[in-house]
């Protein structure tokens, strides 16, 4: 037994060393790419963070340039400040900080910081001496790369107040200060602010995109996707794949994953609703469902295909529905013979991207496995066509409650197709299955897109669908949302929930649906009683979103600012009636 144990331990140690060497090789590759290719400061910073995450599994990693430096080789900080943890809800349990020295005069030009080391079991542990050694080597490599970047930054620094920079740090750090400013400028261009609300239901706000904005709970059902930048969503996409061990299972490196998701994000148009934020929200919902403990056998191919379908399900969406495409005899309608026009287009664009070598997340699959993956992606995306909703609902209704829990490798392919179609359809409908303050944002965007299509149809002399008429009236818009919940969302959610009775996320979604329906019901009814009920709900949202905003009321101080326009418009509706 001792001999067998010795062999096992030796193999484990060898595997650990191999994995460490593999991570180090990936870090070397990233740094070589930075050195060999001219890249922006913004891209450089992102690559550094990516390399650090490859080297050590950490929940957070930061690179500080100029703004925070150390004059010693160690970083002993007895008075740890808890302000950030308290304000974000993030819990700091282990920290590793190391200085980055210039290669010539050993002047400190930056500091790297890792927070919360994670072991193979997912537990947070202290940083070890081996971690310290690895991070030291990382800082040495980073110093070499920084030196080259500083040469380019020497030109950039001409745009920086030289006197201010010199007063702050040594002359060696002046280019680094310029680098930091250039990075902050690039990062600011990625921020996508929420659009104004025409219904008066959504608080006007700017996204608080500071250095702690990436401290989001990637597994939380109620994550505010609209507050995330494109950069944060692309990083979280890779994190979610890693949680299912898909990078290792399918021999995917971070560069390919990021190239793929970057290309996908770029193909989404800037529509009010059908944009990359919506795609990521659907992806996140599917990700949460796939983590359910009430699921039978799923291969890594199944999971990867389902997640690809989710993130690509509305790619290159024009912002109008299939009916509009067919009525206008669009190129897409002609190409796909009026059959699930947009959904077939989404499938085509998806596989066009996957066909590119540097974006192909399915490249490790043999022909049979690829065909299986392709079928899952196509069937799931086609199932998001609302004309298929009734058929899919009938199919689900004919399945026993333990169907998805007892799936096995021998299960009929139709069971898998139904499952992947159902979870993507659930994700696509989930915009109103989140807390009220988030549901109102999604709902407001849907209404804006409907209004734009109605405007285009009116200009063309086309018939406008009844649910898109007169949406300038908040009570009318609320009635449309209420109808959607009553006839589409809630019946579907209850049916889907049969298969996952113990899933806390789906149960939370059902509770949110009830809350959102109650709000829209009150908003759709202009009588005095419901007006008061709506007032109370708007006050609750105001407290949730702007607890410290002393100006969140009208002049009388009695009605939340966010509800003033809505109440006035409703009174006008009553008078007009």
CORLIN-V13691 format. One record per backbone hydrogen bond with DSSP energy under -1.0 kcal/mol. CO is the residue of the C=O (numbers start at 0). NH is the residue of the N-H. Records with the same first field share a line. If there is no record, write none. Layout:
CO = NH + NH
//
This chain:
0 = 4
1 = 5
2 = 6
3 = 7
4 = 8
5 = 9
6 = 10
7 = 11
8 = 12
9 = 13
10 = 14
11 = 15
12 = 16
13 = 17
14 = 18
15 = 19
16 = 20
17 = 21
18 = 22
19 = 23
20 = 24
21 = 25
22 = 26
23 = 27
24 = 28
25 = 29
26 = 30
27 = 31
28 = 32
29 = 33
30 = 34
31 = 35
32 = 36
39 = 43
40 = 44
41 = 45
42 = 46
43 = 47
44 = 48
45 = 49
46 = 50
47 = 51
48 = 52
49 = 53
50 = 54
51 = 55
56 = 117
59 = 114
61 = 112
63 = 110
64 = 66
81 = 85
82 = 86
83 = 87
84 = 88
93 = 115
95 = 113
97 = 111
99 = 108
101 = 105
106 = 101
109 = 99
110 = 63
111 = 97
112 = 61
113 = 95
114 = 58 + 59
115 = 58
116 = 124
118 = 121
122 = 118
127 = 131
128 = 132
129 = 133
130 = 134
131 = 135
132 = 136
133 = 137
134 = 138
135 = 139
136 = 140
137 = 141
138 = 142
139 = 143
140 = 144
141 = 145
142 = 146
143 = 147
144 = 148
145 = 149
146 = 150
147 = 151
148 = 152
149 = 153
151 = 154 + 155
152 = 156
154 = 157
155 = 158
156 = 159
160 = 164
161 = 165
162 = 166
163 = 167
164 = 168
169 = 172
172 = 176
173 = 177
174 = 178
175 = 179
176 = 180
177 = 181
178 = 182
179 = 183
180 = 184
181 = 185
182 = 186
183 = 187
184 = 188
186 = 189
206 = 208
207 = 209
209 = 212
211 = 214
213 = 215
215 = 217
216 = 219
219 = 222
222 = 224
223 = 226
224 = 227
228 = 232
229 = 233
230 = 234
231 = 235
232 = 236
233 = 237
234 = 238
235 = 239
236 = 240
237 = 241
238 = 242
240 = 245
241 = 244
244 = 248
245 = 249
246 = 251
252 = 256
253 = 257
254 = 258
255 = 259
256 = 260
257 = 261
258 = 262
259 = 263
260 = 264
261 = 265
268 = 270
272 = 274
274 = 278
275 = 279
276 = 280
277 = 281
278 = 282
279 = 283
280 = 284
281 = 285
282 = 286
283 = 287
284 = 288
285 = 289
288 = 291
298 = 302
299 = 303
300 = 304
301 = 305
302 = 306
303 = 307
304 = 308
305 = 309
306 = 310
307 = 311
311 = 314
313 = 316
320 = 324
321 = 325
322 = 326
323 = 327
324 = 329
329 = 333
330 = 334
331 = 335
332 = 337
335 = 338
339 = 343
340 = 344
341 = 345
342 = 346
343 = 347
344 = 348
345 = 349
346 = 350
347 = 351
348 = 352
349 = 353
350 = 354
352 = 355
355 = 358 + 359
358 = 360
359 = 362
361 = 364
365 = 369
366 = 370
367 = 371
368 = 372
369 = 373
370 = 374
371 = 375
372 = 376
373 = 377
374 = 378
375 = 379
376 = 380
377 = 381
378 = 382
380 = 383
381 = 384
384 = 387
385 = 388
387 = 391
388 = 392
389 = 393
390 = 394
391 = 395
392 = 396
393 = 397
395 = 398
399 = 402
401 = 405
403 = 295
406 = 296
407 = 410
411 = 414 + 415
412 = 416
413 = 417
414 = 418
415 = 419
416 = 420
417 = 421
418 = 422
419 = 423
420 = 424
421 = 425
422 = 426
423 = 427
424 = 428
429 = 432
434 = 437 + 438
435 = 439
437 = 441
438 = 442
439 = 443
440 = 444
441 = 445
442 = 446
443 = 447
444 = 448
445 = 449
446 = 450
447 = 451
448 = 452
449 = 453
450 = 454
451 = 455
452 = 456
453 = 457
454 = 458
455 = 459
456 = 461
464 = 467
465 = 468
469 = 472
472 = 476
473 = 477
474 = 478
475 = 479
476 = 480
477 = 481
478 = 482
479 = 483
480 = 484
481 = 485
482 = 486
483 = 487 + 488
484 = 489
487 = 491
488 = 492
489 = 493
490 = 494
491 = 495
492 = 496
495 = 498
496 = 499
499 = 502
502 = 506
503 = 507
504 = 508
505 = 509
506 = 510
507 = 511
508 = 512
509 = 513
510 = 514
511 = 515
512 = 516
513 = 517
514 = 518
515 = 519
516 = 520
517 = 521
518 = 522
519 = 523
526 = 530
527 = 531
528 = 532
529 = 533
530 = 534
531 = 535
532 = 536
533 = 537
534 = 538
535 = 539
536 = 540
537 = 541
538 = 542
539 = 543
540 = 544
541 = 545
545 = 548
547 = 549
548 = 551
551 = 560
553 = 556
558 = 553
559 = 562
562 = 566
563 = 567
564 = 568
565 = 569
566 = 570
567 = 571
568 = 572
569 = 573
570 = 574
571 = 575
572 = 576
//
